[in-house]
Amino acid sequence: MKLEVSKTKQAVAQNFANYLVDLMEGNESLHIALSGGSTPKIVFEELASRNIPKETWRKINLYWGDERCVPPDDDDSNYKMTVTHLLSKIAIPEENIHRIKGENSPEDEAGRYAEVLKTYLPNINNTPRFDLVILGMGDDGHTASIFPHEIELWHSERLCEVANHPETGQKRITITGELINNATTAAFLVTGISKAEKAAEIIDSNGNFRDYPASLVAPNSGNLLWFLDEAAAKDITSGQS
């Protein structure tokens, strides 16, 4: 595990964008699972401002780690957020964008998207492999759309599952644990004081950390990165680097 702590949320976004650009320039092809949320939005804006050449974007295939079961033009859609802040501003081929179709029947879409992943991702250890999975963490310790009350979804034999938001009941499509942990690299983007308690419990292996799906992220490769701001990192005591 490697921690990268920046002073502000904006600095986290800038540092992670630097990491992504280096990764993009140093590889012939990349399969990246994106996350929703406010910090990825700033990362996307930062990437869009970098004037990355279209030759680089042609090497990149983009996927999503989770999606709300809403149409692609709905304000809740992770895909719409990515279009607004990144995809509409870069020269990436349409065929390199593999969205979860939130407008479909949730169960049908979980199955369909699993087949997309099997088709386009390299198969390593009998499981599709992302080069990078970008993850957020909720105030409750959830990641992707696997929430504490449905933590068993993490261990599903299916690549994608239908999750239910614990408060609203909104259905979501989410990738599951074996797929996440088969990635070459998993990277958390975690910012804000509201995340400090859970971040410290998980990173320091304290308290009720085993109850939080985010604590189960442990890539087989050993490449786990946490990009945090000072507010989210304030209670961490382990000093990992």
C-alpha positions in Angstrom: 0.0 0.0 0.0 1.2 3.5 -0.9 -0.3 6.7 0.5 0.0 10.0 -1.4 -1.3 12.8 0.8 -1.9 16.2 -0.7 -2.9 19.5 1.0 -6.2 20.0 -0.8 -8.8 18.2 -2.9 -7.7 20.1 -5.9 -4.1 19.1 -5.2 -5.2 15.4 -5.0 -6.8 15.8 -8.4 -3.7 17.4 -9.9 -1.4 14.7 -8.5 -3.6 11.9 -9.6 -3.9 13.4 -13.1 -0.1 13.6 -13.2 0.0 9.9 -12.3 -2.5 9.0 -15.0 -0.7 11.0 -17.7 2.6 9.2 -16.9 0.8 5.9 -17.0 -0.9 6.7 -20.3 2.4 7.9 -21.9 4.3 4.8 -20.7 2.0 2.1 -22.0 1.0 0.9 -25.4 -2.6 0.3 -24.3 -4.6 0.8 -21.1 -7.9 -0.5 -19.8 -9.1 1.8 -17.0 -12.3 1.5 -14.8 -13.5 5.0 -13.8 -15.3 6.1 -10.7 -18.0 8.7 -10.1 -17.9 11.3 -7.4 -16.7 14.9 -6.9 -12.9 14.2 -6.8 -12.9 12.2 -10.1 -14.9 15.1 -11.6 -12.0 17.4 -10.8 -9.5 14.8 -12.2 -11.5 14.7 -15.4 -11.4 18.5 -15.7 -7.7 18.4 -15.1 -7.1 15.8 -17.7 -9.2 17.6 -20.2 -7.1 20.8 -19.7 -3.8 18.9 -20.4 -4.1 18.8 -24.2 -3.3 15.2 -24.3 -2.8 14.2 -28.0 -5.4 12.0 -29.7 -2.7 9.4 -30.4 -2.5 8.9 -26.6 -6.3 8.7 -26.2 -6.5 6.0 -28.9 -4.5 3.7 -26.6 -7.0 4.1 -23.8 -10.1 2.0 -23.2 -12.5 3.4 -20.6 -15.0 1.4 -18.5 -17.0 2.1 -15.3 -16.7 0.4 -11.9 -20.3 1.2 -11.1 -23.3 3.0 -12.5 -26.7 4.2 -11.2 -29.6 2.5 -13.0 -30.7 5.7 -14.8 -30.6 6.8 -18.4 -27.3 8.2 -19.7 -28.6 11.8 -19.8 -29.8 11.7 -16.2 -27.9 14.0 -13.7 -27.3 10.9 -11.5 -25.4 9.1 -14.2 -21.7 8.6 -13.8 -21.4 8.3 -17.5 -23.0 11.7 -18.0 -20.6 13.3 -15.5 -17.7 11.8 -17.4 -19.0 13.1 -20.7 -19.6 16.6 -19.4 -16.1 16.9 -17.7 -13.9 14.8 -19.9 -15.2 12.8 -22.9 -16.8 15.8 -24.7 -13.4 17.6 -24.5 -11.0 14.9 -25.7 -10.3 13.0 -28.9 -11.0 9.5 -27.8 -12.5 7.0 -30.2 -16.1 6.2 -29.5 -15.4 2.5 -29.7 -12.9 2.9 -26.8 -15.7 3.9 -24.4 -17.6 1.0 -22.8 -20.4 2.4 -20.6 -22.7 0.6 -18.3 -26.2 1.0 -19.7 -28.1 2.2 -16.7 -31.3 2.5 -18.7 -31.5 -1.3 -19.2 -33.0 -3.9 -16.9 -30.5 -4.1 -14.0 -30.2 -7.9 -14.0 -29.9 -8.0 -17.7 -27.3 -5.2 -17.7 -25.2 -6.8 -15.1 -24.9 -9.9 -17.3 -24.4 -7.9 -20.5 -21.6 -5.7 -19.0 -19.8 -8.8 -17.6 -19.7 -10.1 -21.2 -18.3 -6.7 -22.4 -15.5 -7.0 -19.8 -14.8 -10.6 -20.9 -14.6 -9.5 -24.5 -12.3 -6.5 -24.2 -10.1 -7.1 -21.2 -7.2 -9.5 -21.2 -7.8 -12.7 -19.3 -5.4 -13.2 -16.4 -5.9 -15.8 -13.7 -9.1 -16.8 -15.5 -10.5 -13.3 -14.7 -10.6 -10.1 -16.8 -7.9 -7.7 -15.8 -8.0 -3.9 -15.7 -4.7 -2.1 -15.8 -6.2 0.4 -13.4 -9.4 0.5 -11.3 -10.1 4.0 -9.9 -12.2 3.8 -6.7 -13.9 6.2 -4.3 -14.9 5.5 -0.7 -18.1 6.6 0.9 -18.5 8.0 4.4 -19.8 4.5 5.3 -16.8 2.7 3.9 -18.4 1.5 0.7 -16.5 1.3 -2.6 -17.8 1.0 -6.2 -21.5 0.3 -5.3 -20.8 -2.4 -2.7 -22.3 -1.1 0.5 -21.7 -2.5 4.0 -25.3 -3.9 4.2 -24.5 -5.9 1.0 -20.9 -6.7 1.6 -21.5 -10.2 0.5 -21.7 -8.9 -3.1 -17.9 -8.4 -2.9 -17.5 -12.2 -2.9 -19.9 -12.9 -5.8 -18.8 -15.3 -8.5 -20.3 -12.9 -11.0 -18.2 -10.1 -12.4 -21.1 -7.6 -12.1 -23.9 -7.5 -9.6 -27.0 -5.4 -8.9 -26.7 -3.4 -5.7 -29.2 -1.3 -3.7 -28.4 2.0 -2.1 -29.1 1.5 1.6 -31.1 4.8 2.0 -32.8 5.5 -1.3 -33.1 1.9 -2.6 -31.7 3.1 -6.0 -30.4 0.1 -8.0 -26.9 0.2 -9.3 -24.7 -2.0 -11.3 -21.3 -2.7 -9.7 -18.2 -4.7 -10.5 -17.3 -7.2 -7.7 -14.3 -8.1 -5.6 -12.5 -10.7 -7.7 -12.4 -8.3 -10.7 -11.2 -5.4 -8.6 -8.5 -7.4 -6.9 -7.3 -8.8 -10.3 -6.4 -5.3 -11.5 -2.8 -4.4 -12.1 -3.4 -1.4 -9.9 -6.2 -0.2 -7.7 -6.2 3.5 -6.7 -8.5 5.2 -4.2 -9.3 8.9 -4.4 -10.5 10.0 -1.0 -11.0 13.6 0.1 -12.8 15.5 2.9 -13.1 15.4 6.6 -16.2 13.1 6.4 -13.9 10.3 5.1 -11.3 10.6 7.8 -12.7 8.1 10.3 -13.2 5.2 7.9 -10.0 5.9 6.0 -8.0 5.7 9.2 -9.8 2.5 10.4 -9.2 0.8 7.0 -5.6 1.9 6.5 -4.6 1.3 10.1 -6.7 -2.0 10.3 -8.4 -0.7 13.4 -11.9 -0.6 14.8 -14.7 -2.1 12.6 -12.6 -2.0 9.4 -13.7 -5.5 8.4 -17.3 -4.3 8.0 -16.3 -1.9 5.2 -16.2 -3.1 1.6 -13.3 -0.7 0.9 -11.1 -2.7 3.3 -11.4 -5.7 1.0 -9.5 -3.9 -1.8 -6.2 -5.8 -1.9 -4.9 -6.3 -5.5 -3.2 -9.6 -6.1 -0.4 -7.5 -7.6 0.2 -5.7 -4.4 -0.3 -2.3 -6.2 -2.7 -0.4 -4.0 -2.6 3.4 -4.0 -4.4 5.9 -1.8 -4.6 9.5 -3.0 -5.9 11.5 0.0 -6.1 15.1 1.0 -4.9 16.2 4.5 -8.5 16.3 5.8 -9.2 12.7 4.9 -5.8 11.5 6.1 -5.7 13.4 9.4 -6.4 10.3 11.7 -4.1 7.8 10.0 -1.3 6.7 12.3 0.3 3.8 10.4 2.7 6.0 8.4 2.6 3.8 5.4 4.3 5.2 2.3 
